[in-house]
Amino acid sequence: MAGLLSGLEKLGLKKLENMDLYESSGEKAPEQGSVKAPEQEAVTVKEEDFLFDKTYECPVCYKSFKVRTLRSSKARLIRTDKDLRPVYEHIEPLKYDVVACPHCGYATLTRYFGGLTPSQIKAVKENISKDFQASDNKKVVYTYEEALGRYKLSLANTIVKHGKSSEKAYVCLKAGWLLRSMGENLKSSEEGYEEKLADIRKQEKEFLKNALEGLIAARQNESYPICGMDEITVEYLIAVLAMEFGQYEVASRLISNILVSPSATGRMKDRARDIKEELIVKIREKNAGLS
């Protein structure tokens, strides 16, 4: 878990940086064509054009605050990575998926906002709010570093309130996706580029590894839907992550289940076949290295 919550000292929460993630619950723009109008100025697309302020009332301190929020109707999906990370044109929605109260430090993914029990509110107040340093919430856009800090604060809140394994896993999954996007958008001309990129990729792997652990625990102990996903989608995601971390037997079993499942869509079975082919190559490479 080391490193997942690093940086929280900036918010007065240094003591939370080494918390164990699962121990508490006992669970381990399309091109415009070839004809170009003369002297036509290029249209500048700004990130803030995709955003608006949404007002929330904190369920912990009951104060109102505004959060930069994506106008989903404006975002255009370009592709989906094999582990289901959505990639959009001109905007990274992942930067805006954490709702964080600037007054008391309560933070969570948009999906999980609200609905806290009295014991959870007490836990947040005692472990987060008591030491939290109020922050400036008047940002027009969030940098990747700021967005990552918000995910870490969300993860800390999820741990101290004893959230489900699925919630912890989903925060880790999205934080890992955010880091991948961060690496993809890191300028090669930036000083120390190679070192920074290596660190970003290391953090991405750490978050995704914890996401895998949490999804496996959730699959065994929670009811569907999990993180808004049905059983087939969860099994596919676990299979992809398991393959990335060398758990080939787990990946093979789940992919086989998907390929014979009558409830799996044709599109999901196509994805599973692609992963099966990649998995076969990885297993052969591993066996060749052992011979």
matplotlib code that plots the C-alpha trace (Angstrom):
import matplotlib.pyplot as plt

x = [0.0, 3.1, 2.8, -0.9, -1.7, 1.6, 1.1, -1.7, 0.6, -0.2, -3.7, -2.6, -3.2, 0.3, -0.7, -3.0, -0.4, 0.5, -3.0, -3.6, -6.1, -8.0, -7.0, -9.8, -12.5, -10.4, -10.3, -7.4, -12.0, -12.6, -10.6, -12.4, -11.5, -8.9, -10.5, -9.4, -11.0, -8.5, -7.3, -9.5, -8.4, -7.9, -10.6, -9.0, -10.7, -10.3, -10.7, -13.0, -15.5, -16.4, -16.9, -19.4, -19.8, -22.1, -23.2, -23.1, -24.0, -21.4, -23.0, -20.3, -20.1, -23.4, -21.7, -22.4, -19.5, -19.0, -17.1, -16.0, -18.1, -18.0, -20.7, -21.0, -22.9, -19.9, -17.3, -16.6, -15.4, -12.4, -11.6, -11.7, -8.5, -8.5, -9.0, -12.1, -10.5, -12.5, -10.5, -12.1, -11.2, -9.9, -10.8, -9.9, -13.1, -11.2, -9.8, -13.3, -14.8, -14.0, -16.3, -14.2, -15.5, -13.0, -14.2, -13.9, -12.0, -14.7, -14.1, -15.5, -16.2, -19.3, -20.9, -20.7, -21.4, -23.8, -25.5, -23.2, -24.1, -23.7, -20.7, -19.1, -19.6, -18.0, -15.0, -14.5, -14.7, -12.3, -9.7, -10.0, -11.8, -10.0, -6.6, -7.7, -6.4, -9.1, -8.2, -8.8, -11.7, -11.9, -10.1, -11.1, -9.5, -7.6, -4.0, -3.2, -1.3, -4.3, -6.7, -4.4, -4.4, -8.2, -8.2, -5.8, -8.0, -11.0, -9.2, -8.2, -11.9, -13.0, -10.5, -11.4, -15.1, -14.6, -16.0, -16.6, -13.8, -15.5, -15.5, -11.8, -11.0, -13.0, -11.1, -7.8, -8.9, -9.7, -6.6, -4.6, -6.4, -5.7, -2.0, -2.0, -3.6, -1.1, 1.8, 0.3, 0.1, 3.5, 5.6, 8.7, 10.4, 9.9, 13.0, 13.4, 10.9, 12.1, 12.3, 8.9, 7.3, 8.8, 7.5, 4.0, 3.9, 5.1, 2.3, -0.2, 0.8, 0.5, -3.0, -4.1, -2.7, -4.7, -7.8, -7.3, -7.1, -10.3, -12.3, -11.4, -12.5, -15.7, -16.5, -16.3, -18.2, -20.5, -23.7, -23.9, -23.9, -20.4, -19.3, -22.2, -20.8, -22.5, -20.9, -19.5, -17.9, -16.3, -14.9, -13.5, -11.8, -10.4, -9.1, -7.3, -5.7, -4.8, -3.0, -1.1, 0.2, 1.1, -1.8, -2.4, -4.4, -7.0, -7.1, -7.5, -10.3, -12.3, -11.9, -13.0, -16.1, -17.0, -16.5, -19.1, -21.5, -24.9, -25.3, -22.1, -22.7, -21.0, -18.9, -17.7, -16.8, -14.8, -12.9, -12.4, -11.0, -8.5, -7.4, -7.2, -4.8, -2.6, -2.7, -1.6, 1.4, 2.3, 2.0, 4.3, 6.8, 6.8, 7.2, 10.0, 11.8, 11.5, 12.8]
y = [0.0, 2.3, 5.2, 5.0, 7.8, 9.7, 13.5, 13.7, 15.6, 18.7, 18.5, 17.9, 14.2, 12.8, 10.2, 8.5, 7.9, 4.4, 3.0, -0.6, -0.6, -3.9, -4.9, -3.1, -5.3, -8.5, -8.7, -9.0, 15.9, 14.2, 15.6, 18.3, 17.0, 17.9, 21.2, 24.0, 27.4, 30.1, 32.1, 30.0, 30.3, 27.1, 26.7, 26.5, 23.9, 24.7, 22.2, 24.6, 24.5, 21.0, 21.9, 23.6, 24.2, 21.7, 22.4, 19.7, 19.6, 17.7, 14.8, 15.2, 18.9, 19.9, 22.9, 23.6, 23.7, 23.7, 21.1, 21.3, 18.8, 17.4, 18.3, 14.7, 15.7, 17.5, 14.7, 12.5, 9.0, 8.1, 4.5, 2.2, 0.5, -3.2, -2.7, -0.6, 2.8, 5.3, 7.8, 11.1, 13.8, 17.1, 16.2, 13.8, 13.2, 11.1, 14.4, 15.4, 12.3, 13.0, 15.1, 16.6, 18.9, 21.8, 22.4, 19.0, 16.8, 14.3, 13.0, 10.2, 9.2, 10.8, 7.4, 7.0, 10.5, 10.7, 7.9, 7.7, 6.0, 7.8, 5.6, 6.5, 10.2, 9.9, 8.0, 10.7, 13.5, 11.8, 10.6, 13.1, 16.4, 16.8, 17.3, 18.4, 21.7, 23.6, 24.1, 26.6, 25.1, 27.8, 26.0, 26.5, 23.2, 20.6, 19.6, 15.8, 16.3, 18.0, 15.3, 12.5, 14.2, 14.2, 10.4, 9.8, 11.8, 9.8, 6.5, 7.6, 8.5, 5.1, 3.3, 5.1, 4.8, 1.0, 1.1, -2.0, -3.7, -2.8, 0.9, 0.8, -1.1, 1.3, 4.3, 2.5, 1.5, 5.0, 6.4, 4.0, 5.1, 8.7, 8.0, 6.3, 9.4, 11.5, 9.6, 9.8, 13.6, 14.1, 16.3, 14.6, 18.0, 18.3, 18.1, 14.7, 13.2, 9.6, 9.6, 11.2, 8.8, 5.8, 7.0, 7.6, 4.1, 2.6, 4.4, 3.2, -0.4, -0.1, 1.3, -1.3, -4.1, -3.0, -2.6, -6.3, -7.4, -5.5, -6.7, -10.3, -9.8, -8.0, -10.8, -13.3, -11.4, -8.8, -8.9, -7.7, -5.1, -4.3, -0.7, -0.5, -3.5, -6.8, -10.1, -10.6, -7.1, -7.7, -11.0, -9.6, -6.7, -9.1, -11.3, -8.3, -7.1, -10.6, -11.1, -7.9, -9.0, -12.5, -14.3, -16.3, -19.2, -16.7, -14.8, -18.0, -19.4, -16.2, -15.6, -19.2, -18.5, -15.5, -17.2, -19.9, -17.7, -17.2, -13.9, -12.4, -10.0, -10.6, -7.5, -8.7, -12.1, -10.4, -8.5, -11.8, -13.5, -10.7, -11.1, -14.9, -14.5, -12.1, -14.5, -17.4, -15.5, -14.5, -18.0, -19.3, -16.6, -17.6, -21.3, -20.6, -18.7, -21.6, -24.2]
z = [0.0, 0.4, -2.0, -2.8, -0.3, -0.5, -0.7, 1.8, 4.2, 2.1, 3.4, 7.0, 6.8, 6.8, 9.5, 7.0, 4.3, 5.5, 6.0, 4.8, 2.0, 2.6, 6.1, 7.8, 6.3, 6.5, 2.7, 0.8, -33.3, -36.5, -39.4, -41.5, -45.0, -47.5, -48.6, -46.3, -46.4, -47.1, -44.0, -41.7, -38.1, -36.1, -33.4, -29.9, -27.7, -24.0, -21.2, -19.3, -22.2, -21.1, -17.4, -15.2, -11.4, -9.6, -6.1, -3.4, 0.3, 2.3, 4.3, 6.9, 7.7, 5.9, 4.2, 0.5, -2.0, -5.8, -7.8, -11.4, -13.3, -16.8, -19.3, -20.5, -23.6, -24.9, -24.4, -27.5, -26.9, -29.1, -27.9, -24.9, -23.7, -23.1, -19.4, -20.2, -19.6, -21.8, -23.8, -24.9, -27.3, -25.8, -22.2, -19.4, -17.5, -14.9, -13.5, -12.5, -11.0, -7.3, -5.2, -2.4, 0.3, 0.7, 4.3, 6.1, 3.6, 2.9, -0.6, -2.8, -6.3, -7.8, -7.9, -4.1, -2.9, 0.0, 1.8, 4.8, 8.0, 11.4, 12.2, 8.8, 9.4, 12.8, 11.3, 8.7, 11.3, 13.6, 11.0, 8.2, 9.2, 12.5, 10.8, 7.3, 6.1, 4.2, 0.6, -2.2, -4.3, -6.9, -9.7, -13.3, -14.3, -12.4, -13.2, -13.2, -10.0, -8.3, -9.6, -8.3, -4.9, -4.9, -5.7, -2.8, -0.5, -1.7, -1.1, 2.4, 3.1, 1.8, 4.0, 7.2, 6.7, 6.1, 2.6, 0.6, -1.3, -4.5, -3.7, -2.8, -5.9, -8.1, -6.7, -7.3, -10.8, -11.8, -10.2, -12.2, -15.4, -14.5, -14.1, -17.5, -19.0, -17.1, -18.6, -22.1, -21.8, -20.3, -22.7, -23.8, -23.8, -20.0, -17.9, -16.3, -18.7, -18.5, -14.7, -14.3, -16.8, -15.0, -11.7, -13.2, -14.7, -11.4, -9.5, -12.2, -11.7, -7.9, -8.1, -10.7, -8.6, -5.6, -7.9, -8.9, -5.3, -4.4, -7.4, -6.6, -3.0, -4.2, -6.6, -3.8, -1.1, -2.8, -4.9, -8.5, -9.9, -8.6, -9.2, -11.7, -13.6, -14.3, -13.6, -17.2, -17.2, -13.7, -14.8, -18.0, -16.1, -13.5, -16.3, -18.0, -14.8, -13.7, -17.1, -16.7, -13.3, -14.4, -12.8, -16.0, -14.5, -13.1, -16.4, -18.4, -16.3, -16.4, -20.1, -20.8, -18.7, -20.8, -24.1, -23.2, -21.3, -22.9, -21.2, -22.6, -25.5, -28.9, -28.3, -25.0, -26.4, -29.1, -26.4, -24.6, -27.7, -28.2, -24.6, -25.0, -27.9, -26.0, -23.0, -25.1, -26.3, -22.7, -21.4, -24.3, -23.5, -19.8, -20.6, -23.0, -20.3, -17.9, -20.4]

ax = plt.figure().add_subplot(projection="3d")
ax.plot(x, y, z, "-o")
ax.set_aspect("equal")
plt.show()
